[in-house]
Amino acid sequence: MRSWVRLLSLLLTIMATAASWVTFQIANQNASFVRKIGGLSTGQYWWFLDVYQNQLFVLDRYGNKVDITDKIDLDPTPPFYVARVNPDTEQVVEEFTTRQWRAIAISAEREQRPDSWLAQDYDYWVFDSQSNIAYALKPVRWDEWSEERYTGVHVVDVQTRQQKKFLEAPYVGAIALHPNREKLYVAVFGEETREIRIFSTTTLQLIKTLPYESDGPIWDMKFTRDGSRLFCCVYGRGILVIDTLSDQFEAWEGSNSAEIPVDFGIETDFSFSIALASDEKEIYVALRHGMEKGRVAAIDIAQKKLVRVLELSPTACTSVVVVGDKLLAACLDGVYVIDIPAWRKQQ
């Protein structure tokens, strides 16, 4: 009798595994909701996706079309190849090179905006257009690409071009300005430090510190439109969620503590970025295992749990963005487009 129970248990396990595998494979092969951006070079490149005001840029993080197939220990070497992609046609419409690597700075170089001049000295910033104040990251050196690239946040009057204050930190991974423009959130890390510092934009004083428990830095943060939540992508480890009304971490499914990034049981590493669905029902993360096994995951915000994983590429996925109802994911072998409504029907 026991042998039959063991056999039945084994068969159920095999069936569950097979069902999971088939779900992933059908999703991969269904061209109706998964496809690739046309016009990019073939091979393997450390593609990085970023978007600013619906301008979508695909950047080669290692230089000007540097094929990294079977290569290791490369350093980013500007100028970087950039492809501007039309999100509607999903085609490359322009190619150029720049030393910048974030969409806000790339677009600033090419447009006449009040904050365009910042691209001369800074490579990322968040801009309060009402007060004409930018909170900007300036590289300690333009050829420094380690975690030590930023040692604080420069608070700059965009109109007078004068620095109002420097918010010093061991090292900065990401910054985010609350939609009501009253608070600035700064992800800070150092030898013994992993925390998010919250500053008043009125006084520029530190009003709260939220330590978190992880060895991974935070490279990306995204607010909901009403600013009630801030989602933080902890590199290699998972996500943290801040309730910005209380400025406390939220406890999500699978986490033993709200201060520990939740990985939802995903075995592969979380990459560099996080994206929020346009209807704010889900958040998306890029996944990889070293330079292999590129996937994206969908996390339901209301349920606070993982609901779907989509296998995209045998190569690593590095970053994700959302434009309208499309999720775009950069992997080493190209940029994939997923129709979000159709993908949701697969679960």
DRENKE-827842 format. One record per residue (C-alpha): x, y, z; residue in three letters. Coordinates in steps of 0.05 Angstrom, whole numbers. Example, Ala and Ser with C-alpha at 12.3 -4.5 7.8 and 13.67 -1.06 7.14 Angstrom:
BEGIN
<u->246	v->-90	w->156	aa->ALA>;
<u->273	v->-21	w->143	aa->SER>;
This chain:
BEGIN
<u->0	v->0	w->0	aa->MET>;
<u->56	v->48	w->18	aa->ARG>;
<u->90	v->35	w->-48	aa->SER>;
<u->26	v->55	w->-85	aa->TRP>;
<u->22	v->119	w->-44	aa->VAL>;
<u->94	v->136	w->-60	aa->ARG>;
<u->82	v->122	w->-134	aa->LEU>;
<u->19	v->165	w->-135	aa->LEU>;
<u->57	v->221	w->-101	aa->SER>;
<u->113	v->216	w->-152	aa->LEU>;
<u->64	v->217	w->-211	aa->LEU>;
<u->28	v->279	w->-183	aa->LEU>;
<u->95	v->314	w->-176	aa->THR>;
<u->115	v->297	w->-248	aa->ILE>;
<u->47	v->320	w->-274	aa->MET>;
<u->52	v->386	w->-236	aa->ALA>;
<u->122	v->398	w->-262	aa->THR>;
<u->101	v->381	w->-333	aa->ALA>;
<u->41	v->427	w->-329	aa->ALA>;
<u->84	v->484	w->-306	aa->SER>;
<u->134	v->472	w->-362	aa->TRP>;
<u->80	v->469	w->-415	aa->VAL>;
<u->50	v->535	w->-390	aa->THR>;
<u->117	v->569	w->-399	aa->PHE>;
<u->131	v->537	w->-467	aa->GLN>;
<u->63	v->556	w->-496	aa->ILE>;
<u->73	v->628	w->-473	aa->ALA>;
<u->141	v->630	w->-506	aa->ASN>;
<u->116	v->604	w->-573	aa->GLN>;
<u->53	v->647	w->-576	aa->ASN>;
<u->73	v->703	w->-624	aa->ALA>;
<u->7	v->738	w->-612	aa->SER>;
<u->31	v->767	w->-546	aa->PHE>;
<u->107	v->756	w->-545	aa->VAL>;
<u->153	v->783	w->-599	aa->ARG>;
<u->220	v->819	w->-608	aa->LYS>;
<u->238	v->890	w->-626	aa->ILE>;
<u->263	v->894	w->-698	aa->GLY>;
<u->326	v->928	w->-721	aa->GLY>;
<u->374	v->910	w->-664	aa->LEU>;
<u->440	v->875	w->-676	aa->SER>;
<u->442	v->799	w->-671	aa->THR>;
<u->488	v->768	w->-619	aa->GLY>;
<u->492	v->781	w->-544	aa->GLN>;
<u->495	v->851	w->-516	aa->TYR>;
<u->482	v->879	w->-447	aa->TRP>;
<u->420	v->915	w->-470	aa->TRP>;
<u->389	v->963	w->-420	aa->PHE>;
<u->319	v->992	w->-427	aa->LEU>;
<u->297	v->1060	w->-401	aa->ASP>;
<u->239	v->1106	w->-416	aa->VAL>;
<u->225	v->1180	w->-404	aa->TYR>;
<u->159	v->1213	w->-423	aa->GLN>;
<u->144	v->1157	w->-472	aa->ASN>;
<u->212	v->1162	w->-505	aa->GLN>;
<u->239	v->1091	w->-505	aa->LEU>;
<u->314	v->1079	w->-509	aa->PHE>;
<u->353	v->1013	w->-516	aa->VAL>;
<u->426	v->1022	w->-495	aa->LEU>;
<u->487	v->977	w->-501	aa->ASP>;
<u->513	v->982	w->-429	aa->ARG>;
<u->584	v->961	w->-449	aa->TYR>;
<u->596	v->1009	w->-507	aa->GLY>;
<u->583	v->1015	w->-581	aa->ASN>;
<u->554	v->947	w->-601	aa->LYS>;
<u->602	v->905	w->-559	aa->VAL>;
<u->583	v->832	w->-569	aa->ASP>;
<u->594	v->799	w->-502	aa->ILE>;
<u->584	v->727	w->-525	aa->THR>;
<u->633	v->683	w->-484	aa->ASP>;
<u->665	v->745	w->-454	aa->LYS>;
<u->672	v->762	w->-380	aa->ILE>;
<u->700	v->819	w->-337	aa->ASP>;
<u->682	v->875	w->-384	aa->LEU>;
<u->675	v->947	w->-362	aa->ASP>;
<u->625	v->997	w->-390	aa->PRO>;
<u->662	v->1041	w->-441	aa->THR>;
<u->626	v->1102	w->-468	aa->PRO>;
<u->604	v->1126	w->-517	aa->PRO>;
<u->546	v->1078	w->-513	aa->PHE>;
<u->505	v->1056	w->-572	aa->TYR>;
<u->432	v->1077	w->-565	aa->VAL>;
<u->372	v->1057	w->-606	aa->ALA>;
<u->309	v->1099	w->-600	aa->ARG>;
<u->249	v->1054	w->-609	aa->VAL>;
<u->179	v->1073	w->-629	aa->ASN>;
<u->135	v->1037	w->-578	aa->PRO>;
<u->76	v->1034	w->-627	aa->ASP>;
<u->112	v->1004	w->-687	aa->THR>;
<u->163	v->967	w->-643	aa->GLU>;
<u->219	v->985	w->-691	aa->GLN>;
<u->285	v->1022	w->-683	aa->VAL>;
<u->275	v->1092	w->-712	aa->VAL>;
<u->342	v->1125	w->-694	aa->GLU>;
<u->412	v->1104	w->-674	aa->GLU>;
<u->466	v->1146	w->-642	aa->PHE>;
<u->520	v->1145	w->-587	aa->THR>;
<u->525	v->1182	w->-521	aa->THR>;
<u->562	v->1180	w->-456	aa->ARG>;
<u->495	v->1182	w->-419	aa->GLN>;
<u->459	v->1118	w->-400	aa->TRP>;
<u->392	v->1140	w->-369	aa->ARG>;
<u->332	v->1162	w->-411	aa->ALA>;
<u->322	v->1229	w->-375	aa->ILE>;
<u->394	v->1250	w->-390	aa->ALA>;
<u->394	v->1222	w->-461	aa->ILE>;
<u->331	v->1260	w->-479	aa->SER>;
<u->356	v->1323	w->-444	aa->ALA>;
<u->417	v->1324	w->-489	aa->GLU>;
<u->373	v->1324	w->-550	aa->ARG>;
<u->318	v->1373	w->-529	aa->GLU>;
<u->311	v->1445	w->-506	aa->GLN>;
<u->284	v->1437	w->-436	aa->ARG>;
<u->296	v->1477	w->-372	aa->PRO>;
<u->334	v->1418	w->-343	aa->ASP>;
<u->374	v->1401	w->-407	aa->SER>;
<u->437	v->1434	w->-382	aa->TRP>;
<u->441	v->1383	w->-325	aa->LEU>;
<u->465	v->1330	w->-375	aa->ALA>;
<u->532	v->1366	w->-378	aa->GLN>;
<u->550	v->1345	w->-306	aa->ASP>;
<u->498	v->1295	w->-282	aa->TYR>;
<u->473	v->1229	w->-309	aa->ASP>;
<u->407	v->1221	w->-271	aa->TYR>;
<u->358	v->1267	w->-235	aa->TRP>;
<u->287	v->1276	w->-213	aa->VAL>;
<u->258	v->1345	w->-228	aa->PHE>;
<u->205	v->1385	w->-191	aa->ASP>;
<u->183	v->1432	w->-247	aa->SER>;
<u->140	v->1473	w->-200	aa->GLN>;
<u->197	v->1494	w->-155	aa->SER>;
<u->251	v->1487	w->-209	aa->ASN>;
<u->291	v->1441	w->-164	aa->ILE>;
<u->328	v->1380	w->-188	aa->ALA>;
<u->354	v->1324	w->-144	aa->TYR>;
<u->413	v->1299	w->-184	aa->ALA>;
<u->465	v->1244	w->-185	aa->LEU>;
<u->535	v->1264	w->-207	aa->LYS>;
<u->588	v->1211	w->-220	aa->PRO>;
<u->650	v->1217	w->-177	aa->VAL>;
<u->685	v->1201	w->-243	aa->ARG>;
<u->653	v->1188	w->-310	aa->TRP>;
<u->695	v->1124	w->-317	aa->ASP>;
<u->674	v->1098	w->-248	aa->GLU>;
<u->622	v->1043	w->-256	aa->TRP>;
<u->625	v->1008	w->-189	aa->SER>;
<u->577	v->1017	w->-131	aa->GLU>;
<u->619	v->1078	w->-112	aa->GLU>;
<u->595	v->1120	w->-172	aa->ARG>;
<u->550	v->1166	w->-131	aa->TYR>;
<u->567	v->1193	w->-61	aa->THR>;
<u->506	v->1235	w->-50	aa->GLY>;
<u->449	v->1275	w->-80	aa->VAL>;
<u->460	v->1345	w->-108	aa->HIS>;
<u->400	v->1392	w->-96	aa->VAL>;
<u->403	v->1442	w->-154	aa->VAL>;
<u->363	v->1504	w->-172	aa->ASP>;
<u->353	v->1492	w->-246	aa->VAL>;
<u->339	v->1564	w->-262	aa->GLN>;
<u->400	v->1595	w->-227	aa->THR>;
<u->443	v->1533	w->-237	aa->ARG>;
<u->465	v->1539	w->-164	aa->GLN>;
<u->472	v->1480	w->-117	aa->GLN>;
<u->428	v->1489	w->-56	aa->LYS>;
<u->453	v->1430	w->-16	aa->LYS>;
<u->491	v->1365	w->-21	aa->PHE>;
<u->458	v->1306	w->14	aa->LEU>;
<u->519	v->1264	w->29	aa->GLU>;
<u->514	v->1188	w->34	aa->ALA>;
<u->563	v->1129	w->33	aa->PRO>;
<u->537	v->1110	w->-36	aa->TYR>;
<u->471	v->1121	w->-72	aa->VAL>;
<u->435	v->1068	w->-112	aa->GLY>;
<u->370	v->1103	w->-131	aa->ALA>;
<u->328	v->1164	w->-117	aa->ILE>;
<u->253	v->1178	w->-122	aa->ALA>;
<u->212	v->1241	w->-112	aa->LEU>;
<u->143	v->1232	w->-81	aa->HIS>;
<u->87	v->1253	w->-129	aa->PRO>;
<u->66	v->1308	w->-80	aa->ASN>;
<u->138	v->1334	w->-83	aa->ARG>;
<u->143	v->1337	w->-7	aa->GLU>;
<u->191	v->1280	w->5	aa->LYS>;
<u->254	v->1252	w->-29	aa->LEU>;
<u->271	v->1179	w->-20	aa->TYR>;
<u->344	v->1159	w->-26	aa->VAL>;
<u->369	v->1087	w->-28	aa->ALA>;
<u->435	v->1086	w->8	aa->VAL>;
<u->487	v->1031	w->17	aa->PHE>;
<u->556	v->1024	w->45	aa->GLY>;
<u->601	v->973	w->78	aa->GLU>;
<u->553	v->965	w->137	aa->GLU>;
<u->494	v->1006	w->110	aa->THR>;
<u->431	v->986	w->74	aa->ARG>;
<u->376	v->1036	w->83	aa->GLU>;
<u->327	v->1085	w->51	aa->ILE>;
<u->334	v->1157	w->75	aa->ARG>;
<u->273	v->1202	w->71	aa->ILE>;
<u->284	v->1278	w->65	aa->PHE>;
<u->237	v->1336	w->69	aa->SER>;
<u->241	v->1375	w->4	aa->THR>;
<u->220	v->1438	w->42	aa->THR>;
<u->276	v->1437	w->94	aa->THR>;
<u->323	v->1387	w->60	aa->LEU>;
<u->330	v->1354	w->127	aa->GLN>;
<u->330	v->1279	w->140	aa->LEU>;
<u->262	v->1261	w->170	aa->ILE>;
<u->266	v->1185	w->173	aa->LYS>;
<u->312	v->1126	w->159	aa->THR>;
<u->287	v->1057	w->140	aa->LEU>;
<u->342	v->1004	w->147	aa->PRO>;
<u->331	v->939	w->109	aa->TYR>;
<u->363	v->871	w->117	aa->GLU>;
<u->400	v->849	w->54	aa->SER>;
<u->468	v->849	w->21	aa->ASP>;
<u->438	v->876	w->-43	aa->GLY>;
<u->434	v->950	w->-61	aa->PRO>;
<u->370	v->982	w->-88	aa->ILE>;
<u->379	v->1003	w->-161	aa->TRP>;
<u->308	v->1023	w->-179	aa->ASP>;
<u->246	v->1052	w->-144	aa->MET>;
<u->176	v->1065	w->-171	aa->LYS>;
<u->117	v->1103	w->-140	aa->PHE>;
<u->44	v->1090	w->-152	aa->THR>;
<u->10	v->1150	w->-183	aa->ARG>;
<u->-21	v->1172	w->-118	aa->ASP>;
<u->45	v->1162	w->-82	aa->GLY>;
<u->16	v->1115	w->-29	aa->SER>;
<u->67	v->1060	w->-44	aa->ARG>;
<u->140	v->1059	w->-65	aa->LEU>;
<u->166	v->994	w->-96	aa->PHE>;
<u->241	v->982	w->-90	aa->CYS>;
<u->281	v->931	w->-130	aa->CYS>;
<u->337	v->901	w->-88	aa->VAL>;
<u->389	v->875	w->-136	aa->TYR>;
<u->395	v->800	w->-136	aa->GLY>;
<u->347	v->791	w->-78	aa->ARG>;
<u->275	v->814	w->-88	aa->GLY>;
<u->231	v->874	w->-73	aa->ILE>;
<u->214	v->919	w->-15	aa->LEU>;
<u->149	v->958	w->-10	aa->VAL>;
<u->141	v->1023	w->29	aa->ILE>;
<u->74	v->1049	w->54	aa->ASP>;
<u->90	v->1122	w->45	aa->THR>;
<u->33	v->1146	w->90	aa->LEU>;
<u->68	v->1115	w->150	aa->SER>;
<u->136	v->1109	w->117	aa->ASP>;
<u->142	v->1037	w->139	aa->GLN>;
<u->158	v->973	w->101	aa->PHE>;
<u->98	v->929	w->84	aa->GLU>;
<u->99	v->855	w->98	aa->ALA>;
<u->85	v->815	w->34	aa->TRP>;
<u->74	v->741	w->23	aa->GLU>;
<u->136	v->699	w->31	aa->GLY>;
<u->175	v->748	w->74	aa->SER>;
<u->194	v->732	w->146	aa->ASN>;
<u->201	v->806	w->160	aa->SER>;
<u->179	v->870	w->125	aa->ALA>;
<u->251	v->893	w->126	aa->GLU>;
<u->275	v->833	w->86	aa->ILE>;
<u->266	v->835	w->10	aa->PRO>;
<u->214	v->785	w->-12	aa->VAL>;
<u->234	v->739	w->-70	aa->ASP>;
<u->167	v->702	w->-76	aa->PHE>;
<u->204	v->636	w->-80	aa->GLY>;
<u->238	v->655	w->-145	aa->ILE>;
<u->304	v->618	w->-150	aa->GLU>;
<u->338	v->662	w->-203	aa->THR>;
<u->365	v->731	w->-188	aa->ASP>;
<u->326	v->796	w->-192	aa->PHE>;
<u->359	v->843	w->-242	aa->SER>;
<u->366	v->919	w->-241	aa->PHE>;
<u->296	v->947	w->-251	aa->SER>;
<u->223	v->943	w->-235	aa->ILE>;
<u->162	v->966	w->-275	aa->ALA>;
<u->91	v->983	w->-255	aa->LEU>;
<u->32	v->965	w->-299	aa->ALA>;
<u->-7	v->1024	w->-327	aa->SER>;
<u->-69	v->1002	w->-288	aa->ASP>;
<u->-25	v->992	w->-226	aa->GLU>;
<u->-52	v->922	w->-215	aa->LYS>;
<u->16	v->888	w->-223	aa->GLU>;
<u->90	v->901	w->-217	aa->ILE>;
<u->141	v->867	w->-263	aa->TYR>;
<u->213	v->847	w->-251	aa->VAL>;
<u->269	v->821	w->-297	aa->ALA>;
<u->302	v->756	w->-276	aa->LEU>;
<u->367	v->721	w->-293	aa->ARG>;
<u->415	v->668	w->-270	aa->HIS>;
<u->483	v->698	w->-285	aa->GLY>;
<u->481	v->710	w->-360	aa->MET>;
<u->428	v->657	w->-372	aa->GLU>;
<u->355	v->640	w->-362	aa->LYS>;
<u->320	v->706	w->-378	aa->GLY>;
<u->250	v->711	w->-349	aa->ARG>;
<u->200	v->763	w->-326	aa->VAL>;
<u->154	v->757	w->-267	aa->ALA>;
<u->86	v->789	w->-253	aa->ALA>;
<u->68	v->804	w->-181	aa->ILE>;
<u->-4	v->820	w->-163	aa->ASP>;
<u->-6	v->882	w->-119	aa->ILE>;
<u->-75	v->870	w->-87	aa->ALA>;
<u->-58	v->798	w->-70	aa->GLN>;
<u->15	v->814	w->-54	aa->LYS>;
<u->39	v->751	w->-88	aa->LYS>;
<u->72	v->723	w->-150	aa->LEU>;
<u->20	v->705	w->-203	aa->VAL>;
<u->59	v->691	w->-268	aa->ARG>;
<u->130	v->677	w->-293	aa->VAL>;
<u->146	v->680	w->-367	aa->LEU>;
<u->208	v->648	w->-396	aa->GLU>;
<u->234	v->693	w->-452	aa->LEU>;
<u->306	v->677	w->-469	aa->SER>;
<u->364	v->628	w->-456	aa->PRO>;
<u->403	v->692	w->-441	aa->THR>;
<u->396	v->738	w->-381	aa->ALA>;
<u->342	v->791	w->-376	aa->CYS>;
<u->369	v->857	w->-349	aa->THR>;
<u->313	v->908	w->-346	aa->SER>;
<u->239	v->921	w->-357	aa->VAL>;
<u->195	v->981	w->-374	aa->VAL>;
<u->121	v->989	w->-387	aa->VAL>;
<u->92	v->1032	w->-443	aa->VAL>;
<u->17	v->1031	w->-445	aa->GLY>;
<u->-7	v->959	w->-445	aa->ASP>;
<u->62	v->932	w->-466	aa->LYS>;
<u->116	v->904	w->-422	aa->LEU>;
<u->185	v->909	w->-454	aa->LEU>;
<u->241	v->866	w->-428	aa->ALA>;
<u->314	v->872	w->-448	aa->ALA>;
<u->353	v->807	w->-451	aa->CYS>;
<u->423	v->795	w->-478	aa->LEU>;
<u->395	v->769	w->-544	aa->ASP>;
<u->347	v->826	w->-556	aa->GLY>;
<u->287	v->864	w->-530	aa->VAL>;
<u->221	v->827	w->-521	aa->TYR>;
<u->151	v->857	w->-523	aa->VAL>;
<u->95	v->825	w->-483	aa->ILE>;
<u->22	v->846	w->-490	aa->ASP>;
<u->1	v->851	w->-417	aa->ILE>;
<u->-75	v->838	w->-425	aa->PRO>;
<u->-62	v->775	w->-467	aa->ALA>;
<u->-8	v->751	w->-418	aa->TRP>;
<u->-56	v->758	w->-360	aa->ARG>;
<u->-105	v->711	w->-394	aa->LYS>;
<u->-53	v->656	w->-390	aa->GLN>;
<u->-57	v->646	w->-315	aa->GLN>;
